[in-house]
Structures are given as C-alpha cells and as structure tokens.
Amino acid sequence: MACTADMVPSQTLERSDGWRAFRIQGILDFSLIGILAPIATILANKGIGIFAVSTYNTDYVLTKAEDFPAVLDALDKSGYTII
C-alpha cells in the first residue's frame, strides 16, 4: 500500500519513506501498450529503481527522492518533455 507518511497506520511493521513521483501526462487509452516500459528501461539503465502505479487513464512513477534529479535528467536527455 502507498500513502503519505502521516497516514501510515501505527501497526505497520515496515515502511519506506522518501519517495518523489511524476505523472505521465495525458490520458492513456487502454489500447496503448508499452508506455511505461521505455521509461522504466531508461531508469533501470541508470541504476534507478521505480515503483509504478497505473490507473485506468494514466501512470505514476515513484522514485527515491535522492534519485529524482537524476531521473529528470535521464528522461530529459532521452527526449521526454519535463513540465
């Protein structure tokens, strides 16, 4: 389960704090495939792990906060528009 740190239940045995997120802009139709794979590959090649959350119309990608500047740089250098 993912939530803000102030919402973590007191009986939680383990947690991982310090995440930042970005959203893949636009509404993603179900017929589109492979939207997240290239982004995950770019970041994996930089040694950056992700936690992805997909909804019915968009994707969110979370990375550790200390990696976030490198994430933005890698995606920018790969041709993605960062807004």
Buried (B, 14 or more C-beta within 10 A) or exposed (E): EEEEEEEEEEEEEEEEEEBBBBEBEEEBEEEEEEBBEEBBEBBEEBEBEBEBEEEEEBBBBBBBEEBBEBBBEBBEEEEBEEE
